[in-house]
Amino acid sequence: MSDRDSGPGFFGVIEALLAIVGALTVMGVLAVAASVLAWEMELRRSEQDTALDEASTSS
């Protein structure tokens, strides 16, 4: 029986932890990107509403 048959070992545990950290990092980056995109869309909508309000009150 060799060392490879005894289980994942130390490097297997490190590899699993790095995979989890990598997955969480990717999900975090996607969440931040989605948040920034939603904020940008809301800002543009607010600017458009303000421009429409100013145009209707000045005429």
N, C-alpha and C positions, 0 to 999 in steps of 0.2 A: 504494500500500500504506500503510495507516494504522498507528498505534501499536498498535491493538487486535489487529491480525493478527500481531504479532511474538511473541506468547506471553503468559504470565500476568503478567509484569512484577513490579514491587516490591510493589504492593498485593495482587496475587494470592498472592505468597509469604507475606505477612503474614496474609492471610485463611486460608491453608492452615495456618499455624502456630497461629493462634488456634483453628481448628477442632480441631486435634489436642490442644491444651491443654484445650479445653472438653470433649472426649470423655474425656480422662484424668481430668479433675476430676469428671465425672459418675460414671465408674467408681470413682474413689476414694471418693466419697460413698456410693455403693451398697455398696462393700466394708465401709466403717466401719459403716453401718447394719446390714448382715447380721451383722457381728461383735458389735455391741452386742446385737442380738436373740438371737443364740446364747448370749451370756454371760448375759443376763437369763433365758433358759429354763433354763440350767444352774443358775443361782442358785436359781430357784424349785424345781427338782427336788431340789437339795441341801437346801433348807429343809424340803421335804416329807419327805424321807428322815430328816432329823434329828428332825422332829416325830413321825414314826412310831416311830423308835427309842426316843425318850424315853417315848412312850406305852406301848410294849411292855415296857420295863424297869421302869416304875413300877407296873405292875399285877401 
